[in-house]
Amino acid sequence: MRHYFQTELTALEQELIRMGALVEDQLRRAVRALMEQNAPLARQIIADDDRADRMEMDIERRCLSLLALQQPLAGDLRAVSTALKIITDLERMADHATDIAKITLRLKADPFVKPLVDIPEMARLATSMVRLALNAYVHRNIEEADTMIRLDDDVDHLYAAIFRELLTLMHDRPDTVAQATHLLFVANYIERVADHATNIGEWVIYMVTGERKDLND
């Protein structure tokens, strides 16, 4: 029974990593579609959102089956329950990639009101956090948490800078309000992705130590 459980847990983790890789790719493509004002790519990202939803449901079924049939204890129980939490965060990240793609379609090919510099940097940091969090899950490595905290702080600082810059732009040039508002939403979606990655880091710490820690403090 123990061997069967470990085999199923390994398969579960591999599927979770595949979902994480899909979400990372969705986020990168969403920001690329925005930067390039690539409407066909944006529409493809929206269509691909169903893949993340299906993967979430498949992993959830695996988790519930393990919980019901194997009745794991202590660390094994935390490993399965952590997977359930992680897929929720991953699915919401995929939703945010879709949100960015939808904004790309709304903006069409209108010239940007300002060069997009901080938004792609925010996205780079956020996707790095996702990868870091998933690596921490696979390797049970809670030491990655300090790196995640620093990256999350960087994302927050960039978001604050974008927020101030776009508000000033809207105040000085009322004709930019519509597009600047959309760009604010994009920055907010990316900031939420970073928060979800931080959530995963917190769940990894719980899985390894049995203790809850708020990495946003």
TIGUGU-510682 format. One line per 8 residues: number of its first residue (from 1); their letters; for each residue x, y, z of N, C-alpha, C. Coordinates in pm, whole numbers, plus 50000, padded with zeros to 5 digits. Each point is the difference from the previous one (the first is absolute). Layout:
% residues N
NUM	A	X/Y/Z/X/Y/Z/X/Y/Z | ...
This chain:
% residues 217
1	MRHYFQTE	50082/49879/50000/49918/50121/50000/50086/50127/50000 | 50109/49993/50077/50088/50116/50007/50064/50028/49863 | 50043/49894/49933/50061/50015/49868/49900/50058/49901 | 49875/49953/50006/49896/50050/49911/49978/50149/50026 | 49995/50038/50126/49977/50140/50034/50112/50087/49944 | 50126/49960/50019/50112/50079/49952/50000/50011/49848 | 49962/49892/49932/49992/50003/49855/49894/50100/49954 | 49885/49995/50065/49891/50091/49964/50035/50144/50036
9	LTALEQEL	50069/50020/50112/50039/50136/50040/50100/50057/49900 | 50094/49918/49954/50096/50046/49900/49930/50039/49870 | 49904/49917/49958/49924/50031/49879/49921/50131/50018 | 49945/50017/50118/49926/50123/50031/50091/50121/49990 | 50119/49991/50056/50094/50112/49997/50043/50032/49858 | 50021/49898/49920/50040/50022/49860/49890/50072/49923 | 49875/49962/50026/49889/50066/49933/49988/50145/50046 | 50026/50023/50127/49995/50137/50052/50108/50086/49935
17	IRMGALVE	50119/49943/49983/50108/50074/49935/49963/50031/49855 | 49934/49907/49932/49956/50027/49862/49900/50114/49998 | 49912/50004/50097/49904/50110/50007/50074/50132/50025 | 50099/49996/50089/50078/50121/50026/50072/50050/49877 | 50057/49907/49920/50069/50038/49877/49903/50063/49901 | 49879/49945/49993/49898/50058/49912/49967/50141/50043 | 49982/50021/50130/49964/50132/50050/50113/50100/49974 | 50124/49960/50025/50115/50087/49969/49997/50041/49853
25	DQLRRAVR	49978/49904/49913/49997/50028/49857/49886/50094/49965 | 49885/49980/50061/49885/50087/49975/50032/50144/50041 | 50065/50015/50113/50033/50135/50048/50100/50068/49908 | 50104/49926/49959/50099/50059/49910/49938/50039/49867 | 49916/49912/49946/49937/50028/49871/49901/50116/50011 | 49932/50011/50115/49904/50109/50018/50069/50136/49997 | 50114/50009/50069/50073/50126/50001/50061/50027/49863 | 50047/49895/49932/50054/50018/49864/49891/50049/49905
33	ALMEQNAP	49880/49941/50013/49889/50045/49915/49970/50147/50023 | 50005/50042/50125/49976/50141/50032/50108/50088/49939 | 50126/49963/50022/50111/50083/49952/49999/50011/49848 | 49968/49888/49934/50001/49998/49853/49866/50040/49941 | 49900/50022/50088/49862/50029/49957/49954/49893/49901 | 50023/49877/50041/49976/49883/49916/49864/49940/50033 | 49898/50039/49926/49863/49955/50027/49982/49849/49981 | 50055/49939/49893/49983/49854/49987/50059/49922/50117
41	LARQIIAD	50116/50043/50049/50060/49933/50115/49914/50019/50123 | 49945/50119/50019/49913/50026/50115/49878/49909/49996 | 49942/49983/49882/49883/49912/49987/50036/49854/50030 | 50121/49959/49962/50044/49863/50028/50016/49978/50149 | 50053/50099/50070/50016/49990/50146/49865/49984/50067 | 49903/50078/49955/49864/49990/50056/49943/49860/49977 | 50021/49947/49879/49949/49866/49968/50069/49893/50083 | 50129/50021/50031/50078/49899/50074/49968/49998/50149
49	DDRADRME	49923/50095/50048/49970/50004/50144/49928/49872/50045 | 49924/49939/49910/49931/49876/50035/50098/49888/50038 | 50120/50004/49942/50099/49896/50032/50037/50005/50147 | 50021/50120/50052/50035/50014/50142/49884/49954/50088 | 49878/50032/49959/49883/49959/50077/49989/49848/50005 | 50024/49935/49886/49993/49853/49996/50109/49936/50086 | 50120/50058/49994/50109/49945/50080/49971/50016/50149 | 49943/50114/50038/49964/50019/50141/49902/49892/50045
57	MDIERRCL	49898/49973/49918/49900/49900/50038/50060/49859/50006 | 50090/49969/49907/50063/49868/50000/50086/49980/50125 | 50078/50102/50034/50086/49989/50119/49916/49995/50127 | 49893/50077/50001/49910/49996/50116/49943/49860/50021 | 49961/49934/49891/49948/49863/50010/50107/49905/50054 | 50123/50017/49953/50109/49917/50051/50018/50019/50151 | 49999/50125/50042/50018/50031/50143/49889/49939/50084 | 49876/50020/49956/49887/49950/50078/50000/49847/50004
65	SLLALQQP	50044/49938/49892/50008/49854/49998/50104/49951/50100 | 50115/50066/50004/50104/49961/50097/49953/50019/50143 | 49931/50111/50024/49950/50026/50135/49896/49897/50042 | 49913/49962/49908/49890/49909/50033/50047/49855/50012 | 50090/49959/49912/50037/49859/49994/50123/49965/50084 | 50090/50096/50017/50125/49971/50070/50003/50052/50143 | 49917/50100/50029/49995/50059/50133/50140/50032/50054 | 50074/50085/49928/50139/50031/50041/50004/50075/50133
73	LAGDLRAV	50110/49988/50069/50018/50065/50129/50115/50101/49993 | 49998/50097/50091/50109/50096/50023/50053/50060/49870 | 50131/49977/49971/50063/50065/49886/49936/49965/49868 | 49958/49874/49982/49936/49962/49875/49867/50072/49981 | 49927/50015/50109/49873/50073/49994/50024/50145/49961 | 50105/50060/50056/50031/50139/49966/50042/50013/49854 | 50071/49900/49948/50043/50005/49860/49880/50002/49906 | 49900/49919/50029/49882/49995/49913/49916/50126/50016
81	STALKIIT	49981/50043/50124/49919/50121/50022/50069/50124/49943 | 50134/50002/50003/50073/50111/49939/49979/50003/49850 | 50000/49883/49936/49974/49994/49856/49864/50059/49967 | 49900/49971/50083/49866/50056/49977/50002/50152/50007 | 50077/50053/50093/50009/50146/50012/50076/50060/49882 | 50108/49934/49959/50084/50054/49894/49923/50010/49868 | 49922/49899/49967/49930/50003/49871/49897/50112/49996 | 49945/50036/50115/49908/50113/50004/50072/50129/49963
89	DLERMADH	50120/50019/50057/50078/50119/49967/50043/49999/49854 | 50039/49885/49949/50042/49991/49860/49884/50033/49905 | 49882/49949/50032/49884/50026/49915/49967/50149/49998 | 50015/50066/50112/49972/50144/50004/50105/50078/49922 | 50125/49954/50004/50103/50063/49916/49964/49988/49852 | 49954/49883/49960/49959/49981/49861/49886/50094/49964 | 49909/50021/50094/49891/50096/49977/50055/50141/49977 | 50104/50036/50076/50057/50134/49984/50070/50013/49864
97	ATDIAKIT	50062/49893/49952/50059/50003/49866/49890/50025/49897 | 49886/49935/50019/49886/50020/49911/49948/50144/50009 | 49996/50053/50121/49957/50140/50018/50090/50095/49923 | 50132/49976/50003/50094/50085/49927/49976/49988/49850 | 49975/49878/49954/49972/49979/49858/49874/50075/49957 | 49898/49999/50084/49877/50072/49967/50024/50150/49990 | 50085/50052/50089/50032/50143/49993/50075/50030/49871 | 50089/49910/49958/50072/50018/49874/49902/50018/49884
105	LRLKADPF	49894/49921/50000/49899/50011/49894/49925/50132/50009 | 49975/50047/50122/49928/50128/50016/50086/50117/49954 | 50131/49990/50023/50089/50111/49962/50022/50005/49849 | 49978/49887/49935/50018/49990/49854/50143/50041/49962 | 50015/50077/49896/50135/50038/49955/50029/50147/50027 | 49927/50060/50093/50024/50141/50032/50141/50018/50057 | 50070/50106/49962/50135/50024/50055/49994/50010/50153 | 50102/49946/50066/50003/50006/50146/50023/50143/50046
113	VKPLVDIP	49936/50036/50109/50013/50136/50054/50137/50021/50064 | 50071/49892/50029/50135/50007/50054/50070/49869/49965 | 50134/50003/49991/50072/49875/49974/49975/49900/50114 | 49976/49876/49965/49976/49897/50102/50133/49938/50040 | 50050/50046/50114/50129/49953/50051/49980/49922/50130 | 49931/50061/50094/49983/49937/50133/49906/49881/49996 | 49898/50004/49915/49905/49888/49995/50067/49869/49959 | 50080/49996/49892/50068/49874/49969/50100/49958/50107
121	EMARLATS	50063/50096/50067/50091/49964/50109/49923/49941/50118 | 49886/50058/50030/49913/49940/50103/49965/49857/49965 | 49964/49978/49875/49960/49866/49955/50117/49903/50009 | 50120/50046/49966/50118/49913/50009/50023/49956/50144 | 49990/50095/50091/50019/49967/50141/49891/49906/50051 | 49876/50026/49961/49888/49918/50048/50012/49856/49950 | 50036/49983/49872/50014/49864/49948/50119/49930/50064 | 50105/50075/50033/50113/49941/50073/49955/49951/50137
129	MVRLALNA	49910/50075/50063/49948/49959/50129/49918/49871/49989 | 49923/49988/49892/49921/49878/49980/50094/49880/49988 | 50104/50014/49919/50095/49890/49981/50070/49967/50131 | 50039/50102/50074/50067/49980/50129/49910/49927/50098 | 49874/50040/50004/49905/49937/50092/49978/49853/49966 | 49989/49968/49871/49978/49861/49960/50125/49916/50024 | 50118/50058/49979/50123/49929/50032/50008/49970/50150 | 49959/50097/50080/49999/49981/50145/49906/49885/50038
137	YVHRNIEE	49886/49991/49930/49905/49893/50028/50059/49863/49967 | 50060/49989/49882/50055/49871/49956/50114/49955/50090 | 50088/50096/50036/50120/49965/50075/49984/50018/50151 | 49878/50040/50042/49974/50020/50143/50103/50098/50060 | 50025/50107/49927/50107/50094/50035/49941/50131/50050 | 49996/50017/50131/49941/50121/50056/50098/50117/50000 | 50127/49973/49969/50098/50108/49996/49976/50094/49882 | 49921/49954/49903/49967/50086/49886/49910/50116/50043
145	ADTMIRLD	49942/49991/50118/49903/50101/50044/50059/50140/50006 | 50125/50012/50048/50062/50132/50010/50014/50065/49863 | 50035/49921/49900/50011/50053/49864/49864/50047/49951 | 49895/49923/50030/49865/50038/49958/49957/50131/50064 | 50036/50020/50126/49964/50124/50069/50063/50119/49930 | 50128/49987/49963/50070/50111/49932/49936/50028/49864 | 49969/49895/49926/49938/50020/49869/49862/50063/50013 | 49925/49957/50101/49866/50056/50020/50009/50149/50034
153	DDVDHLYA	50100/50037/50079/50021/50142/50032/50032/50079/49873 | 50082/49941/49912/50033/50068/49874/49875/50020/49914 | 49915/49898/49995/49875/50011/49923/49913/50110/50058 | 49989/50004/50132/49917/50102/50065/50052/50140/49972 | 50133/50017/50002/50058/50132/49973/49973/50044/49856 | 50012/49906/49906/49971/50033/49860/49853/50035/49982 | 49914/49927/50067/49856/50028/49989/49969/50140/50053 | 50061/50036/50113/49978/50134/50056/50049/50108/49904
161	AIFRELLT	50115/49975/49936/50054/50098/49905/49910/50015/49878 | 49951/49888/49948/49909/50004/49885/49872/50074/50037 | 49948/49970/50118/49876/50063/50047/50016/50152/50004 | 50111/50045/50060/50023/50146/50011/50016/50063/49862 | 50077/49934/49914/50028/50057/49868/49873/50011/49916 | 49919/49896/50003/49878/50002/49918/49896/50099/50056 | 49991/50011/50132/49909/50099/50057/50041/50141/49960 | 50130/50027/50005/50050/50132/49959/49970/50026/49853
169	LMHDRPDT	50020/49896/49919/49973/50013/49856/49853/50030/49974 | 49911/49930/50070/49856/50023/49982/49961/50139/50044 | 50065/50049/50105/49970/50136/50049/50045/50105/49900 | 50119/49979/49943/50055/50100/49908/49942/49991/49860 | 49960/49878/49961/49948/49980/49865/49871/49917/50007 | 49887/50066/50013/49873/49928/50012/49971/49904/49884 | 50061/50026/49883/49976/49913/49886/50061/49860/50018 | 50085/49983/50103/50065/49871/50022/49927/49914/50103
177	VAQATHLL	49892/50053/50055/49935/49932/50114/49960/49857/49968 | 49936/49978/49886/49949/49867/49968/50114/49897/49993 | 50102/50032/49920/50109/49902/49987/50080/49985/50130 | 50026/50111/50067/50077/49993/50124/49927/49916/50105 | 49868/50009/50002/49923/49918/50094/50017/49851/49968 | 49997/49966/49873/50022/49860/49960/50139/49953/50043 | 50099/50086/49983/50137/49962/50038/50013/49984/50151 | 49926/50081/50074/49998/49983/50146/49944/49863/50038
185	FVANYIER	49896/49958/49928/49944/49867/50025/50103/49891/49971 | 50074/50016/49890/50103/49902/49966/50103/49989/50113 | 50047/50115/50046/50099/49999/50109/49943/49934/50125 | 49872/50026/50027/49935/49940/50116/49990/49848/49985 | 49969/49953/49881/49992/49855/49978/50136/49933/50024 | 50106/50066/49954/50134/49943/50019/50037/50000/50148 | 49963/50108/50069/50028/50005/50145/49927/49888/50073 | 49879/49968/49955/49925/49890/50061/50067/49866/49972
193	VADHATNI	50056/49984/49881/50073/49877/49969/50114/49980/50100 | 50073/50108/50027/50108/49991/50098/49947/49962/50138 | 49884/50053/50037/49940/49965/50128/49962/49852/50005 | 49948/49948/49888/49965/49858/49996/50126/49913/50009 | 50108/50045/49938/50126/49926/50012/50047/49998/50145 | 49984/50114/50067/50036/50007/50142/49913/49906/50082 | 49873/49990/49965/49911/49905/50068/50055/49857/49989 | 50048/49965/49880/50056/49866/49981/50121/49980/50092
201	GEWVIYMV	50084/50103/50008/50115/49992/50091/49956/49975/50143 | 49894/50067/50043/49949/49980/50136/49951/49857/50021 | 49933/49946/49896/49950/49862/50012/50113/49899/50001 | 50108/50030/49928/50116/49910/50003/50061/49998/50141 | 50011/50116/50060/50052/50005/50137/49912/49920/50094 | 49870/50014/49983/49906/49922/50083/50018/49851/49976 | 50015/49961/49873/50015/49858/49967/50124/49940/50068 | 50110/50076/50000/50126/49949/50052/50006/50006/50153
209	TGERKDLN	49949/50110/50057/50017/50023/50144/49874/49979/50083 | 49885/50006/49932/49874/49992/50074/49959/50133/50059 | 50075/50106/49970/49972/50135/50053/49958/50094/49888 | 49905/50088/50029/49958/50101/49904/50083/50127/50021 | 50049/50055/49890/50082/50121/50004/49951/50095/49894 | 49980/50127/50036/49957/50102/49904/50122/50066/49938 | 50026/49973/49872/50115/50056/49933/49979/50143/49958 | 49879/50052/50016/49972/50138/49963/50018/50097/50115
217	D	50041/49950/50116/50022/50089/50115/50119/50091/49975
